[in-house]
Amino acid sequence: MSSRVPVLLSSSSVFPEPTAAAFEMAATVGYDGLEVMVWTDAVSQDTGALKGLADHYGVPVLSVHAPCLLVTQRVWSSDPWERLTRAAQLAESLGAPTVVVHPPFTWQRDYAKNFAAGLAKVRDRHPDLTFAVENMFPVKMAGRWFVPYTPGWDPTETGFDAYTLDLSHCAASRIDSLEMADRMGAGLRHVHLGDGSGEGRDEHLVPGRGTQPCAELLQSLATRGFTGSVACEINTRKAPSRAVREADLRESLEFARRHLSPQPAVKS
């Protein structure tokens, strides 16, 4: 088993193609595994189907993204705790060590009020899993900025045991991902690798095509004692063909592997 940091493909990176296509492309391109985004695609919710795809393509599921998006508020249940519990059960069944979860939306008042304590209880019921809370971003609507998360978009202000660092979200928040990694400290357990222009919107560009220090962040992981995984989460929905989509996925994987590798010492 290689000691290198596993580089995963987020199944969201192949949208609008379905979850099954993510396994196929991950195998074709050479990713170490998959992060399954649980969403409205029935396959993404089905343990048996996911196990079958993982076995068929030889691509293990190493992370599960709980259904926290606006479009997934009815997946499995309207109760966010039930959705998180089901995500944890799915991860355990697939042998995935990490569950990615977002901070609560502002309108999820009961969930938000009890989020930290409730998450700790879920973690106690699933002690072999890491529940990594993701940094989010403010949103601009009708010329005004607002934060749709409670207590905010930055989970380090509350404090959790484990975090997911999303570089595209850093760009949308107009902050430096190295700074956010420093805030997360030893709690940094998972990375969503993408990029952004810093224009205040969530873009999920191929790493290296935006303004975030993607290379430097990856290179810094070894000195941070990072033992988690990196999931490439990019937006390919406007790709004109499967070939172009695969090329973007390949470029993202090559970028991650190149900068995660030990850098040769520079001779003086």
Secondary structure, 3 states (H helix, E strand, C coil): CCCCCCEEEEHHHHCCCCHHHHHHHHHHHCCCEEEEECCCCHHHHCHHHHHHHHHHHCCCEEEEECCCCHHHCCCCCCCHHHHHHHHHHHHHHHCCCEEEECCCECCCHHHHHCHHHHHHHHHHHCCCCEEEEECCCCEEECCEEECCECCCCCHHHCCCCCEEEEHHHHHHHCCCHHHHHHHHHHHEEEEEECECCCCCCCCCECCCCCCCCHHHHHHHCCCCCCCCEEEECCCCCCCCCHHHHHHHHHHHHHHHHHHHCCCCCCCC
